Amino acid sequence: MGNNKELLNLLKAENWDKAKNLIETNGDGARDIFTVPDSSGQNSLHIAIWKKAPESLTLTIIEASEETVTAKTKNQSTPLHFATFYAAPCKIIEALIRSYPLALDVKNEYGVTPRTYDLCKLDSRSKELLLKPTEYWNEIFVKETIARRESLKKLNREKQRRIDELEKESASYVARLGKYKQTEDDLPSKLRKVEEKLATIEDGKITGANVASPDKKTKRFKKTESDATLEKRIECLEIKLSEAINALDRKVSLASDTFVEEGWIMTSTNSL
């Protein structure tokens, strides 16, 4: 627990920048840095209010942990007690009340509530907020809690929808890459077949109307195409074959590059 007191020590030393950096670095996964008390039972929020930390820093601590707002010192004082005693800014007092309305009626060991301190040091707006009935703040608290829950549900639904979309896209990329890979694997056998056909054409082994046909009268084979025409057809076939191979190579390369560039989708999906 010693390391968890680093925020307390930074706040006591009024080292606001380092305290802010510590919260930004560790705040999400280390709630103890907010709630751990010192020897007097004061947590990070008590100290931030006592030391008059920057308003934005104090509000960040309020929002970080409900336990921090409801905690009491050894003399049973809540952060709201500290806020009224040390005349905290109105925004901080309002944030504390909204987060924990029941603190308005909590008595410390001296029998004092946040309302019964000397309020002369506070501005008129802060006094107005403190003197509103607890029931008024409870109603607001309930409404805001419900609104936050609905907002969270909506956010989770949107998050799940996006996860489903990413999983679908990822599966599509995997399928496309597999298809191109299969095509690439089948290419050698297809090339061999074409090469065999080219070889048979060059050797003059193909029979039929394209190369030679028997003359029923003479019983002899008669060429229907000249050698030059046949060579031209072979040349065209080779060109088309080369173009088809190049086009396929480009598709395979493009698919691989796209999958690599957008491969974060699979990682992002797992992390969501």
C-alpha positions as CSV (number, residue, x, y, z in Angstrom):
1,M,0.0,0.0,0.0
2,G,3.0,2.3,0.3
3,N,3.2,2.9,-3.4
4,N,-0.5,3.8,-3.4
5,K,0.2,6.8,-1.2
6,E,2.2,8.5,-3.9
7,L,-0.9,10.6,-5.0
8,L,-1.4,11.6,-1.3
9,N,2.2,12.8,-1.0
10,L,2.1,14.7,-4.3
11,L,-1.1,16.5,-3.2
12,K,0.3,17.3,0.2
13,A,3.4,18.7,-1.5
14,E,1.1,20.7,-3.9
15,N,2.8,19.2,-6.8
16,W,-0.2,19.5,-9.1
17,D,1.4,18.6,-12.4
18,K,2.9,15.3,-11.2
19,A,-0.4,14.5,-9.4
20,K,-2.3,15.0,-12.7
21,N,0.2,12.9,-14.6
22,L,0.0,10.1,-12.1
23,I,-3.8,10.1,-12.3
24,E,-3.7,10.1,-16.1
25,T,-1.2,7.2,-16.1
26,N,-2.6,5.0,-13.4
27,G,-6.1,6.3,-12.6
28,D,-8.2,3.9,-14.7
29,G,-6.8,0.7,-13.2
30,A,-5.6,1.8,-9.8
31,R,-8.5,3.1,-7.7
32,D,-6.5,2.6,-4.5
33,I,-4.5,5.7,-5.3
34,F,-7.7,7.8,-4.7
35,T,-9.1,5.9,-1.8
36,V,-6.1,5.0,0.3
37,P,-6.1,7.1,3.5
38,D,-3.3,8.7,5.4
39,S,-2.8,8.4,9.2
40,S,-5.7,10.8,9.9
41,G,-8.0,8.9,7.5
42,Q,-7.9,11.6,4.9
43,N,-7.9,10.4,1.3
44,S,-6.8,12.1,-1.9
45,L,-10.1,14.2,-2.1
46,H,-9.9,15.4,1.4
47,I,-6.3,16.6,0.8
48,A,-7.0,18.1,-2.6
49,I,-9.8,20.2,-1.0
50,W,-7.7,21.1,2.1
51,K,-4.7,22.1,-0.1
52,K,-6.9,24.0,-2.5
53,A,-5.7,22.0,-5.6
54,P,-6.7,23.3,-9.0
55,E,-10.5,22.9,-9.6
56,S,-10.1,20.6,-12.6
57,L,-7.8,18.3,-10.6
58,T,-10.2,18.1,-7.7
59,L,-13.2,17.4,-10.0
60,T,-11.2,14.6,-11.7
61,I,-10.7,13.0,-8.3
62,I,-14.4,13.4,-7.5
63,E,-15.4,11.6,-10.7
64,A,-12.8,8.9,-10.3
65,S,-14.3,7.0,-7.4
66,E,-17.5,7.0,-5.5
67,E,-15.7,5.6,-2.5
68,T,-13.5,8.7,-2.4
69,V,-16.6,11.0,-2.1
70,T,-18.3,9.0,0.6
71,A,-15.2,8.3,2.8
72,K,-14.8,9.7,6.3
73,T,-11.8,10.7,8.2
74,K,-11.1,9.4,11.7
75,N,-13.2,12.3,13.1
76,Q,-16.0,11.2,10.7
77,S,-15.7,14.2,8.3
78,T,-16.6,13.7,4.7
79,P,-15.0,15.6,1.8
80,L,-18.1,17.9,1.8
81,H,-17.3,18.8,5.4
82,F,-13.8,19.8,4.2
83,A,-15.3,21.7,1.2
84,T,-17.5,23.9,3.4
85,F,-14.9,24.4,6.1
86,Y,-12.2,25.4,3.6
87,A,-14.6,27.4,1.4
88,A,-14.1,25.3,-1.8
89,P,-15.3,26.7,-5.1
90,C,-19.0,26.4,-5.9
91,K,-18.4,23.8,-8.7
92,I,-16.7,21.5,-6.2
93,I,-19.4,21.8,-3.6
94,E,-22.1,21.1,-6.2
95,A,-20.2,18.1,-7.6
96,L,-19.8,16.7,-4.1
97,I,-23.5,17.1,-3.3
98,R,-24.7,15.6,-6.6
99,S,-22.4,12.6,-6.1
100,Y,-23.4,12.0,-2.4
101,P,-26.5,14.0,-1.3
102,L,-26.6,12.2,2.1
103,A,-23.4,13.9,3.1
104,L,-25.4,17.0,3.8
105,D,-26.7,15.5,6.9
106,V,-23.7,13.5,8.1
107,K,-22.4,14.6,11.5
108,N,-18.7,14.4,12.4
109,E,-17.5,13.6,15.9
110,Y,-18.1,17.3,16.9
111,G,-21.8,17.0,15.9
112,V,-21.3,19.3,12.9
113,T,-22.8,18.7,9.4
114,P,-21.6,20.5,6.3
115,R,-24.6,22.8,6.6
116,T,-23.9,23.9,10.1
117,Y,-20.4,25.1,9.6
118,D,-19.9,28.9,9.5
119,L,-21.0,29.5,5.9
120,C,-20.0,33.2,5.8
121,K,-16.8,32.3,3.9
122,L,-18.8,30.8,1.0
123,D,-20.3,32.6,-2.0
124,S,-24.1,33.0,-2.2
125,R,-24.5,30.2,-4.8
126,S,-22.7,27.7,-2.6
127,K,-24.9,28.6,0.4
128,E,-28.0,28.2,-1.7
129,L,-26.9,24.7,-2.8
130,L,-26.1,23.6,0.8
131,L,-29.4,24.8,2.2
132,K,-31.6,23.0,-0.3
133,P,-33.4,20.1,1.2
134,T,-31.7,16.7,1.0
135,E,-34.8,15.3,-0.7
136,Y,-34.3,17.7,-3.5
137,W,-30.8,16.5,-4.1
138,N,-31.8,12.9,-3.7
139,E,-34.3,13.2,-6.6
140,I,-31.7,14.7,-8.8
141,F,-29.2,12.0,-7.8
142,V,-31.7,9.3,-8.7
143,K,-32.6,10.9,-12.1
144,E,-28.9,11.4,-13.0
145,T,-28.1,7.8,-11.9
146,I,-30.8,6.4,-14.2
147,A,-29.7,8.7,-17.0
148,R,-26.1,7.5,-16.6
149,R,-27.2,3.9,-16.7
150,E,-29.3,4.4,-19.8
151,S,-26.4,6.1,-21.4
152,L,-24.1,3.3,-20.5
153,K,-26.5,0.7,-21.9
154,K,-26.7,2.7,-25.1
155,L,-23.0,2.9,-25.3
156,N,-22.6,-0.9,-24.7
157,R,-25.2,-1.6,-27.4
158,E,-23.3,0.6,-29.9
159,K,-20.0,-1.0,-28.8
160,Q,-21.4,-4.5,-29.4
161,R,-22.8,-3.5,-32.8
162,R,-19.4,-2.2,-33.8
163,I,-17.7,-5.4,-32.5
164,D,-20.1,-7.4,-34.7
165,E,-19.3,-5.3,-37.7
166,L,-15.6,-5.6,-37.2
167,E,-15.9,-9.4,-36.7
168,K,-17.9,-9.6,-40.0
169,E,-15.3,-7.5,-41.8
170,S,-12.5,-9.5,-40.4
171,A,-14.1,-12.8,-41.5
172,S,-14.6,-11.3,-44.9
173,Y,-10.9,-10.3,-45.3
174,V,-9.9,-13.8,-44.1
175,A,-12.2,-15.4,-46.6
176,R,-11.0,-13.2,-49.4
177,L,-7.3,-13.9,-48.6
178,G,-8.1,-17.6,-48.5
179,K,-9.8,-17.4,-51.9
180,Y,-6.8,-15.6,-53.4
181,K,-4.4,-18.1,-51.7
182,Q,-6.4,-21.0,-53.1
183,T,-6.3,-19.4,-56.6
184,E,-2.6,-18.9,-56.2
185,D,-2.2,-22.6,-55.2
186,D,-4.2,-23.8,-58.2
187,L,-2.2,-21.6,-60.6
188,P,0.7,-24.1,-61.3
189,S,-1.7,-26.9,-62.4
190,K,-3.6,-24.5,-64.6
191,L,-0.3,-23.3,-66.1
192,R,0.8,-26.8,-66.8
193,K,-2.4,-27.6,-68.7
194,V,-2.0,-24.5,-70.8
195,E,1.7,-25.2,-71.4
196,E,0.7,-28.7,-72.5
197,K,-1.8,-27.4,-74.9
198,L,0.8,-24.9,-76.3
199,A,3.3,-27.7,-76.6
200,T,0.9,-29.9,-78.5
201,I,0.0,-27.0,-80.8
202,E,3.7,-26.3,-81.5
203,D,4.3,-30.0,-82.2
204,G,1.4,-30.1,-84.5
205,K,-0.2,-33.0,-82.6
206,I,-3.6,-31.5,-82.3
207,T,-6.0,-32.9,-84.9
208,G,-9.3,-31.5,-85.9
209,A,-10.5,-28.6,-87.9
210,N,-8.1,-26.1,-86.2
211,V,-5.0,-27.9,-87.5
212,A,-5.8,-30.6,-90.1
213,S,-8.7,-32.5,-91.3
214,P,-8.9,-35.6,-93.6
215,D,-10.1,-35.1,-97.1
216,K,-12.6,-37.8,-97.7
217,K,-11.8,-37.9,-101.4
218,T,-8.1,-37.9,-101.2
219,K,-7.9,-39.6,-97.8
220,R,-5.1,-37.1,-97.0
221,F,-4.8,-34.5,-94.3
222,K,-5.2,-31.0,-95.4
223,K,-4.1,-28.0,-93.4
224,T,-6.9,-25.4,-92.9
225,E,-4.6,-22.8,-91.4
226,S,-1.2,-21.7,-92.5
227,D,1.8,-22.1,-90.3
228,A,2.0,-18.3,-89.9
229,T,-1.6,-18.0,-88.7
230,L,-1.1,-20.9,-86.3
231,E,2.0,-19.2,-84.9
232,K,0.1,-15.9,-84.5
233,R,-2.7,-17.7,-82.5
234,I,-0.1,-19.2,-80.2
235,E,1.5,-15.9,-79.7
236,C,-1.8,-14.3,-78.8
237,L,-2.6,-17.1,-76.4
238,E,0.7,-16.7,-74.7
239,I,0.1,-12.9,-74.3
240,K,-3.3,-13.5,-72.8
241,L,-1.9,-16.1,-70.5
242,S,0.8,-13.7,-69.4
243,E,-1.8,-10.9,-68.8
244,A,-4.0,-13.3,-66.8
245,I,-1.1,-14.3,-64.6
246,N,0.0,-10.7,-64.0
247,A,-3.6,-9.7,-63.1
248,L,-3.9,-12.6,-60.7
249,D,-0.6,-11.7,-59.1
250,R,-1.8,-8.1,-58.6
251,K,-5.0,-9.3,-56.9
252,V,-3.1,-11.6,-54.6
253,S,-0.7,-8.8,-53.7
254,L,-3.5,-6.3,-53.2
255,A,-5.4,-8.7,-51.0
256,S,-2.4,-9.4,-48.9
257,D,-1.6,-5.7,-48.5
258,T,-5.1,-4.8,-47.6
259,F,-5.3,-7.6,-45.0
260,V,-2.0,-6.5,-43.4
261,E,-3.0,-2.8,-43.4
262,E,-6.4,-3.5,-42.0
263,G,-5.3,-6.5,-39.8
264,W,-5.7,-4.2,-36.7
265,I,-9.4,-5.1,-37.1
266,M,-8.9,-8.5,-35.6
267,T,-6.7,-7.1,-32.8
268,S,-9.2,-4.3,-32.1
269,T,-12.1,-6.8,-32.0
270,N,-10.4,-8.9,-29.4
271,S,-9.7,-5.8,-27.2
272,L,-13.1,-4.4,-27.3
